[in-house]
Amino acid sequence: MNNSKEPQGIDDTNYNKALKEQLLTIFVNHKPQLKKQLNGEVLSTSTMDRGDKRAREIKYSDEKNILGDDVLLTKRPRIAHTSANNGQEEICKNVTLLNTPKIVTYPSLGCYKNTEKSSPLPDVENDEHRRIAHVPKNHNMVVMNCCNSTTKPSSSNAYTLDFFLQLNKPTIIPTPGGKIPLIMRQKCLDSLVEIYMKIEFNKEEAYQQAQRKEQELNSGCSRKPIYLNRFAVAKNKLLRQGNGTQAESQATNNNLAEFYNQLKEYISDVDSLRENSYPLPIPEKPGAATILNMKQKYDEPVFQENGGRLCTCCRCGKTFSITKHGTQVESDECLYHFGRVNTKKVAGEVVNMYNCCSGTVGGTGCSVAKNHVYRYNGDISSGFVTTISSTKAENRVYALDCEMCYTTNGIELCRVTMVDHNSEVIYDSLVKPSAKIIDYNTRFSGITEDSMKGINVTLRDVQAVILSYVYENTIVLGHGLENDLIALKLIHQMVVDTALVFPHRRGLPYKRSLKNLAREFLHRIIQNSGDDGHDSKEDAVTCIDLMKWKIKDG
């Protein structure tokens, strides 16, 4: 028998309503309690330890029975997964904040250093394997070798930091704003290291040289093709600069004889030389030369009674007068286009445009010079020298390139470079023109006023040196070589001209530029110095490489 008595004067409906209002007031006015962790961090009730989960379950069930599912003030507490081995007391001790960012530490090289407290090898006996989130790529091989070992290193051969540095080659140092992928740079650096290891006897010096060279290649480089081109050029130069052995030297001589015989097929005949305005000898006039279309190639000025000359500017086409001393009468600037004329289709029409600024032919020039210039360089009936024959002369191959500047007498030689079949420089010299220089033609010649100071080498000196190397049976390579031979006043007929070996699709008088040939066949960018001008050595080496490509793959 139940002796409990119900409250007098209050029915069930009013009793439940009052209880609901009391519970709502409690939950609305409830403030979250704070619980301090052992290390001083403050934890909210939303992140309380799982030790209170039972009280929260009871609270949840009371709310559900009294208020119903629709007006529950708290959600069912989420019970995180816990291992069966850990008890409730252990969970309370290891309270952690929720949504805390995960901190991942990457091991440095020092983590492999063997000390008394740690070892680079995993403890196989205790079976305690730690997962390494990231290991530097350069140390993968060393770490694998260490891990594959079945025994731990003794204190005498411990794996120290110096040990790892001795085994590893230099690595790429990332530069801010670098455009070249590090993987590509690392491969190029490894290749440079191998080359320098063959050249340098000191390993440390080889590493430093390779790293400096790679940084030089990457400096200011924003595109992968340019970087790869720089690497290819540097690699070829380093291979040529290496100290060759006697076997390599013997192979070089064999290559020269083979290269010489293969080039005979591309030697231009006399008719081709004459058609392309090469200087040819006049048997009855020693020292004179005949050049076809000379007046079209080098427009001769009109001589006046007062000793002056009326000339046509070879850049802008304007007529101007000069005194008998070669100075320009009127101070008039020269507006011209330094680029070549290309034919393009624009809106269905064929238009002739300059490749320097895409300006149309006949328009205002894009470059300005202080003076007008002309190409006529004096009387061609004298001053020429001819290569001689000799029974002692060996079969040699040389590439030749010259740079010219404008003087009061026209265009004259100011630099000459000659390289052999291995692209090694045989002769390279600046030349003092016979007349006063009025335009150094720096954009193409690379010659400046400062570079010509103190130069006393004359054209006769250059001719004497070249004749000591080039004989009648010597093959001379070049691009547009007729211009170089005229500037040198040299007559030679064993000539291989890359402008003729690689003809223009439209035929003569059109000729492809050396820059275009190098880009298409050698995948090399040359003459890319802008206003600093061309490099005669670079042009000569390109001619050698073009003919080697032609013989092998052409």
Secondary structure, DSSP 8 states (H G I E B T S, - for coil): -------TT--HHHHHHHHHHHHHHHHHS-----EE-TTS-EE-GGG--GGGHHHHHHHHHHHHHHH-STT-SS---------TTS-HHHHHHT---TT---------GGGG---SS--SS-BTTTTB----S---GGGHHHHHHHHH-SS---GGG---HHHHHHHS-------TT--S-HHHHHHHHHHHHHHHHHH-S-HHHHHHHHHHHHHHHHTT--SHHHHHHHHHHHHHHHHHHS---HHHHHHHHHHHHHHHHHHGGG---HHHHHHTT--EE-TTSTT-EE-TTHHHHS---EE-TTS-EEEE-TTT--EEEE-TTS-BSS---EEE--S-EEEEEETTEEEEEETTT--BTTS--SEEESS------S-SSS--EE----TT----EEEEEEEEEEETTEEEEEEEEEEETT--EEEEEE---SS-EEE--HHHH---TTTTTT----HHHHHHHHHHH--TT-EEEESSHHHHHHHHTEE---EEEHHHHS--TT-TT----HHHHIIIII----S--GGG---HHHHHHHHHHHHHHHHHH-
